[in-house]
Amino acid sequence: MSTVVSRRGFIAQAALSGLAASLLRVGAVRAAAQRQDSTTHRSITANGIRIHLAEQGQGPVVLLCHGFPESWYSWRHQLPALAAAGFHAVAPDMRGYGQTDRPPEIDQYTVLHLVGDVVGIADALGRDPVVIVGHDWGATVAWNAAMLRPDRFRAVIALSVPFRPRGSMRPTSAMPQTESAIFYQLYFQTPGVAEAELERDVRKTMRLLLSGEGVSGGMVPRSAGWLDARLAAESLPQWLTERDLEFYIAEFTRAGFRGGLNWYRNIDRNWELLAPFAGQTVAIPALFMAGDRDSVLTFPGYSDAVNTLSSSVPKLRRKILLPGCGHRTQQERAAEVNAAMVEFVKSL
């Protein structure tokens, strides 16, 4: 693994101010959010852990995988839309998040564990292959599930993050560094550093991460932290209400950020584990959507991966670039995402 510069200031224990008030909101905010529409909630045991599911509708299953740092709640607009279109929409809290189990060991968050989780969910929901959808890190899970288990997944929809075939070198060794900054995924590698920064003031963290955009290229100043590299919005965007923000604050106040950060700490391990599948393509029907203002597309290699996506995903049906849309694709442009998803799934 690449060496990451230590920041003692960020490893220091996070201040408790503000957290007590947030903890009091956890039950009330979650209860309010769970009452919306006709979403039902349950927990299942799959792949050795307890996984929380939010569900709507009946019919063929569409499994929705969220990214970092989010929740089943990031699919709140897609659950009713898919249900109304005749599908069983299922959005789990992914491993390490929300009401799903959070194993303490870093090596319990490899891509094989994550794909194992969604296979376990698919098995618990029935015998028929399902459509898998993912945003951000959830897109990486969805792409790999589609590649590794086409018997369990009949189509894939990915938002923000394109499929990237396994490269010839360890991912962290290829990530950019300068004298003054490092790539944010390198910043996340040392346990405790990012946790201390993000958990110091969860309200500030979630407001900044949800309503702001990352700096182009994803670089973090060596003299500061990841949040310092974010561009703050003066007010909440139209797609994010105070109620939405309160839900996220409550979830991460209770569960913390370590589970989601551990996904990043397996990037090199994932590269090792996927060696037997080097060169393999995604052989099921696919749809890709992203915003043209998504900072992910400025990361090294990502724009090229989008441009050449059909070579590694030969059954790619469409690539949709949403003008004026940032990283929170399905929340920012719910109507357009819903329409494209329903059209694609109905066409299968």
C-alpha positions in Angstrom: 0.0 0.0 0.0 1.2 3.5 -0.6 2.4 5.6 2.3 0.0 8.3 3.5 1.3 11.3 5.3 0.1 11.3 8.9 -2.0 14.2 10.3 -2.0 14.2 14.0 -4.6 16.9 14.2 -7.1 14.7 12.4 -6.3 11.6 14.5 -7.0 13.5 17.7 -10.3 12.4 19.3 -13.3 14.2 17.7 -15.0 16.8 19.7 -18.3 15.8 21.3 -20.0 19.2 20.9 -23.0 19.0 18.6 -23.2 15.1 18.7 -25.4 14.9 21.7 -28.1 17.0 20.1 -27.8 15.0 16.9 -28.2 11.7 18.8 -31.5 12.9 20.2 -32.8 13.3 16.7 -31.9 9.8 15.5 -35.2 8.0 16.4 -37.5 10.8 15.4 -35.9 11.5 12.1 -35.6 7.8 11.1 -39.3 7.2 12.1 -40.4 10.2 10.0 -38.4 9.1 7.0 -39.6 5.5 7.2 -43.2 6.6 7.2 -42.9 8.2 3.8 -44.9 6.7 1.0 -45.4 3.0 1.3 -41.8 2.0 2.0 -41.5 -1.1 4.2 -38.5 -2.1 6.2 -37.0 -5.4 7.4 -33.7 -7.0 8.1 -32.4 -10.3 6.6 -29.4 -12.4 7.2 -27.2 -12.8 4.1 -23.5 -13.6 3.6 -23.1 -13.9 7.4 -24.3 -10.4 8.3 -27.6 -8.7 9.1 -28.7 -6.4 6.2 -31.5 -3.8 6.5 -33.7 -3.5 3.4 -36.1 -0.7 2.4 -38.7 -2.0 -0.1 -41.7 -0.9 -2.3 -43.8 -2.7 -4.9 -44.2 -6.2 -6.3 -42.9 -7.8 -9.4 -39.4 -8.4 -10.8 -36.7 -7.3 -8.4 -34.6 -4.1 -8.9 -31.8 -3.9 -6.3 -30.5 -0.4 -5.6 -27.0 -0.1 -4.1 -25.9 3.3 -2.6 -22.5 4.9 -2.4 -20.4 6.9 0.1 -21.4 8.3 2.4 -25.0 7.6 2.0 -27.9 5.2 2.8 -30.9 3.4 1.4 -32.5 6.8 1.7 -30.6 8.1 -1.3 -33.0 6.0 -3.4 -36.1 7.5 -1.8 -37.3 8.9 -5.2 -36.6 5.6 -7.2 -38.4 3.2 -4.8 -42.0 4.6 -5.5 -41.2 5.2 -9.2 -40.1 1.6 -9.8 -43.0 0.2 -7.6 -45.5 2.2 -9.7 -44.0 0.8 -12.9 -44.6 -2.8 -11.6 -41.3 -3.7 -10.0 -40.2 -4.8 -6.5 -37.7 -2.1 -5.6 -35.2 -3.0 -2.9 -32.7 -0.6 -1.4 -30.4 -2.0 1.3 -28.2 -0.2 3.7 -24.9 -1.5 2.4 -22.3 -3.3 4.6 -21.0 -0.9 7.2 -23.9 1.6 6.9 -27.1 2.5 8.7 -28.9 -0.4 10.2 -26.8 -3.0 8.5 -24.0 -4.8 10.4 -20.6 -3.1 10.5 -17.9 -5.7 11.0 -14.8 -4.2 12.7 -12.1 -5.8 10.6 -11.0 -3.8 7.5 -10.6 -7.0 5.4 -14.3 -7.7 5.8 -15.1 -5.0 3.2 -13.5 -6.4 0.0 -15.3 -6.3 -3.3 -16.0 -10.1 -2.9 -17.7 -9.5 0.4 -19.8 -6.7 -1.1 -20.7 -8.8 -4.2 -21.5 -11.6 -1.8 -23.9 -9.4 0.1 -25.9 -8.5 -3.0 -25.9 -12.1 -4.2 -27.2 -13.1 -0.7 -29.9 -10.4 -1.0 -30.9 -11.6 -4.4 -31.1 -15.2 -3.2 -33.3 -14.1 -0.2 -35.7 -12.3 -2.6 -36.3 -15.3 -4.9 -34.7 -17.5 -7.5 -35.1 -15.2 -10.5 -32.1 -13.1 -11.7 -32.5 -9.4 -10.7 -31.6 -6.0 -12.1 -28.8 -4.4 -10.1 -28.4 -0.7 -9.8 -25.6 1.2 -8.2 -24.4 4.8 -7.6 -20.8 5.8 -6.7 -19.3 2.9 -4.8 -22.6 1.1 -5.3 -21.9 1.3 -9.0 -18.6 -0.5 -8.5 -20.4 -3.3 -6.6 -23.1 -3.4 -9.3 -20.5 -3.7 -12.2 -18.5 -6.4 -10.4 -21.7 -8.3 -9.5 -22.7 -8.2 -13.1 -19.3 -9.4 -14.3 -18.9 -12.1 -11.7 -22.5 -13.4 -11.4 -24.4 -12.9 -14.6 -26.5 -15.9 -13.5 -28.0 -13.9 -10.6 -28.1 -10.4 -12.3 -29.9 -10.0 -15.6 -29.0 -6.3 -16.2 -27.0 -3.5 -14.6 -27.6 0.2 -14.3 -24.7 2.3 -13.0 -24.7 6.0 -12.0 -21.6 8.2 -11.8 -18.9 5.5 -11.8 -18.2 3.7 -15.1 -16.9 0.1 -15.3 -13.1 0.1 -15.3 -11.3 -3.1 -16.3 -8.6 -4.3 -13.9 -5.3 -2.4 -14.5 -1.8 -3.6 -14.6 -0.6 -1.9 -11.4 -1.9 -1.5 -7.8 -4.5 1.2 -7.8 -3.0 3.3 -4.9 0.4 3.3 -6.6 -1.2 5.1 -9.6 -3.1 7.7 -7.6 -1.8 11.2 -8.0 0.3 12.9 -5.3 2.1 16.3 -5.3 4.2 18.1 -2.7 1.1 19.9 -1.5 -1.8 17.4 -2.0 -2.7 13.8 -2.3 -5.7 12.0 -4.0 -8.6 11.7 -1.5 -8.6 7.9 -1.6 -5.0 7.9 -0.4 -6.1 10.2 2.4 -8.7 7.7 3.4 -6.2 4.8 3.8 -4.9 5.4 7.3 -7.5 4.2 9.8 -8.7 6.9 12.2 -7.6 9.9 10.1 -10.8 10.5 8.0 -13.0 9.2 10.8 -11.8 11.9 13.2 -12.3 14.7 10.6 -15.8 13.5 9.4 -17.1 12.7 12.9 -16.0 15.9 14.5 -19.1 17.7 13.4 -21.5 15.4 11.6 -24.0 18.1 10.7 -21.3 20.2 9.0 -19.9 17.1 7.3 -23.1 15.9 5.8 -24.2 19.3 4.7 -20.9 19.9 3.0 -20.7 16.4 1.4 -24.3 16.4 0.2 -24.8 20.0 -0.9 -21.3 20.8 -2.1 -19.2 19.5 -4.9 -15.7 18.1 -4.7 -12.7 19.9 -6.1 -11.8 18.8 -9.6 -9.4 15.9 -9.5 -10.3 14.8 -6.0 -7.1 16.2 -4.4 -6.8 16.8 -0.6 -4.3 19.4 0.7 -1.5 17.8 2.8 -1.9 20.6 5.3 -5.6 20.2 5.8 -8.3 17.6 5.3 -10.9 16.3 2.8 -13.6 18.7 3.9 -11.3 21.6 3.3 -11.2 20.5 -0.4 -15.0 20.7 -0.7 -16.8 23.7 -2.2 -19.6 24.7 0.2 -23.0 25.8 -1.0 -24.5 28.9 0.6 -27.9 27.2 0.9 -29.4 23.7 0.4 -30.0 22.8 -3.2 -33.6 22.3 -4.3 -33.3 18.5 -4.3 -32.2 18.3 -0.7 -34.6 19.3 2.1 -33.9 19.9 5.7 -35.7 16.7 6.5 -33.5 14.8 4.1 -30.4 16.3 5.7 -31.6 15.5 9.2 -32.0 11.8 8.2 -28.4 11.6 7.0 -27.1 13.4 10.1 -29.0 11.0 12.4 -27.7 7.9 10.6 -24.1 8.9 10.5 -24.2 10.2 14.1 -25.2 6.8 15.2 -23.2 4.6 12.8 -20.2 6.7 12.1 -18.1 6.7 8.9 -15.6 3.8 9.5 -17.7 1.2 7.7 -17.8 3.2 4.5 -14.2 4.2 4.7 -13.2 0.6 5.0 -14.4 0.1 1.5 -11.6 2.4 0.3 -9.0 0.6 2.4 -9.5 -2.6 0.3 -8.8 -1.0 -3.1 -5.4 -2.7 -3.5 -6.7 -6.0 -1.9 -9.6 -5.9 -4.5 -7.1 -5.6 -7.3 -5.3 -8.7 -6.0 -8.6 -10.7 -5.6 -9.8 -9.8 -9.1 -6.6 -11.0 -10.8 -8.3 -14.2 -12.2 -10.9 -12.0 -13.9 -8.5 -9.6 -15.6 -9.8 -8.8 -19.1 -13.3 -10.1 -18.4 -16.1 -7.9 -19.7 -19.6 -7.2 -18.4 -21.8 -9.4 -20.6 -25.3 -8.4 -19.5 -27.4 -5.4 -20.7 -26.3 -2.1 -19.2 -27.3 1.5 -18.8 -24.9 4.2 -17.6 -25.8 7.7 -16.4 -23.8 10.5 -15.0 -23.9 14.3 -14.5 -21.7 16.5 -16.6 -20.7 18.4 -13.4 -19.9 15.2 -11.5 -16.4 15.6 -10.0 -15.8 11.9 -10.4 -15.5 12.4 -14.1 -12.4 14.6 -13.5 -10.5 11.8 -11.7 -7.6 10.2 -13.5 -8.9 7.6 -16.1 -12.6 8.0 -15.4 -13.5 10.2 -18.4 -11.6 7.8 -20.7 -13.5 4.8 -19.1 -16.8 6.5 -20.0 -15.7 7.2 -23.6 -14.6 3.6 -24.1 -17.3 1.9 -22.0 -18.8 -0.1 -24.8 -15.6 -2.0 -25.3 -15.7 -3.5 -21.8 -19.5 -3.5 -21.6 -20.5 -4.8 -25.1 -24.3 -4.9 -24.3 -24.3 -1.3 -23.2 -27.7 0.1 -24.3 -27.2 3.8 -23.5 -24.9 6.4 -22.0 -26.7 9.4 -20.6 -24.9 12.6 -19.5 -27.2 14.9 -17.6 -26.4 18.6 -18.2 -25.9 20.6 -15.0 -26.0 17.6 -12.7 -23.5 16.9 -10.1 -22.5 13.8 -8.2 -25.8 12.9 -6.4 -27.3 11.8 -9.7 -30.5 10.0 -8.6 -31.3 12.7 -6.0 -30.5 15.7 -8.1 -32.3 14.6 -11.2 -34.8 12.1 -9.9 -37.4 12.5 -12.7 -34.9 11.9 -15.5 -33.2 9.1 -13.8 -36.5 7.4 -12.9 -37.7 7.7 -16.5 -34.5 6.2 -17.9 -34.4 3.4 -15.4 -38.0 2.4 -15.9 -37.7 2.5 -19.7 -34.5 0.4 -19.6 -35.9 -2.2 -17.2 -39.1 -2.6 -19.1 -37.2 -3.2 -22.3 -35.4 -6.2 -21.0 
